[in-house]
């Protein structure tokens, strides 16, 4: 739980960000400028859409350094909702009261 909180805090406070339409070259320059190996990719409203790492960029560099970041970024998805508890899905079974064993009546 504590580690999860630290991860969320790290995602919410990126030093540098790029837009999905920025080029790989621009993203690499931002990484060099801020001395980081990962950037947040944000939308127009500032919401986090994904992450792009130095390894993403270098893997795609031979293809086209002017390709948009959106082609190589790792998309961030919403966390899965908590699974509903099984006991809430199943109707409650009424147990018949057990009688005493035949020999103890």
C-alpha positions as semicolon CSV with decimal commas, in nm:
position;residue;x (nm);y (nm);z (nm)
1;X;0,000;0,000;0,000
2;X;0,278;0,242;0,090
3;X;0,470;0,160;-0,226
4;X;0,154;0,220;-0,433
5;X;0,117;0,567;-0,282
6;X;0,480;0,652;-0,364
7;X;0,426;0,539;-0,722
8;X;0,116;0,759;-0,758
9;X;0,304;1,057;-0,616
10;X;0,589;1,001;-0,861
11;X;0,347;0,990;-1,154
12;X;0,172;1,307;-1,046
13;X;0,488;1,517;-1,022
14;X;0,691;1,477;-1,338
15;X;0,977;1,718;-1,384
16;X;0,927;1,734;-1,759
17;X;0,645;1,646;-1,993
18;X;0,578;1,634;-2,364
19;X;0,266;1,619;-2,577
20;X;0,175;1,311;-2,783
21;X;0,227;1,514;-3,100
22;X;0,584;1,614;-3,007
23;X;0,858;1,437;-3,199
24;X;1,096;1,179;-3,059
25;X;1,378;1,427;-3,115
26;X;1,203;1,688;-2,900
27;X;1,137;1,431;-2,627
28;X;1,502;1,329;-2,625
29;X;1,609;1,693;-2,599
30;X;1,372;1,741;-2,302
31;X;1,526;1,439;-2,134
32;X;1,874;1,578;-2,183
33;X;1,770;1,923;-2,065
34;X;1,618;1,794;-1,741
35;X;1,863;1,503;-1,696
36;X;1,586;1,241;-1,677
37;X;1,525;0,911;-1,855
38;X;1,146;0,921;-1,856
39;X;0,889;1,185;-1,943
40;X;0,521;1,212;-1,879
41;X;0,306;1,247;-2,189
42;X;0,018;1,484;-2,120
43;X;-0,293;1,588;-2,308
44;X;-0,421;1,939;-2,368
45;X;-0,582;1,954;-2,024
46;X;-0,262;1,844;-1,854
47;X;-0,384;1,494;-1,772
48;X;-0,135;1,211;-1,789
49;X;-0,185;1,001;-2,103
50;X;0,129;0,793;-2,090
51;X;0,501;0,764;-2,035
52;X;0,789;0,770;-2,275
53;X;1,130;0,643;-2,173
54;X;1,472;0,682;-2,322
55;X;1,464;0,316;-2,427
56;X;1,133;0,371;-2,613
57;X;1,289;0,655;-2,808
58;X;1,617;0,479;-2,884
59;X;1,435;0,166;-3,003
60;X;1,234;0,372;-3,254
61;X;1,513;0,615;-3,344
62;X;1,630;0,422;-3,653
63;X;1,283;0,439;-3,806
64;X;1,214;0,810;-3,788
65;X;1,339;1,055;-3,523
66;X;1,059;1,293;-3,626
67;X;0,785;1,040;-3,549
68;X;0,534;1,152;-3,285
69;X;0,579;1,040;-2,927
70;X;0,232;0,883;-2,937
71;X;0,369;0,602;-3,157
72;X;0,612;0,474;-2,894
73;X;0,475;0,585;-2,556
74;X;0,338;0,347;-2,298
75;X;-0,022;0,442;-2,233
76;X;-0,141;0,486;-1,879
77;X;-0,473;0,323;-1,807
78;X;-0,707;0,380;-1,520
79;X;-0,654;0,137;-1,236
80;X;-0,894;-0,157;-1,240
81;X;-1,193;-0,120;-1,015
82;X;-1,200;-0,338;-0,713
83;X;-1,352;-0,674;-0,787
84;X;-1,696;-0,705;-0,634
85;X;-1,699;-0,942;-0,345
86;X;-1,835;-1,283;-0,427
87;X;-2,069;-1,283;-0,131
88;X;-2,240;-0,971;-0,266
89;X;-2,304;-1,138;-0,599
90;X;-2,445;-1,461;-0,469
91;X;-2,779;-1,466;-0,291
92;X;-2,744;-1,547;0,070
93;X;-2,819;-1,907;0,135
94;X;-3,034;-1,972;0,433
95;X;-2,910;-2,254;0,634
96;X;-3,160;-2,491;0,780
97;X;-3,107;-2,521;1,150
98;X;-2,939;-2,844;1,227
99;X;-3,111;-3,072;1,467
100;X;-2,942;-3,276;1,724
101;X;-2,802;-3,608;1,610
102;X;-3,047;-3,894;1,633
103;X;-2,880;-4,052;1,934
104;X;-2,875;-3,729;2,142
105;X;-3,241;-3,617;2,127
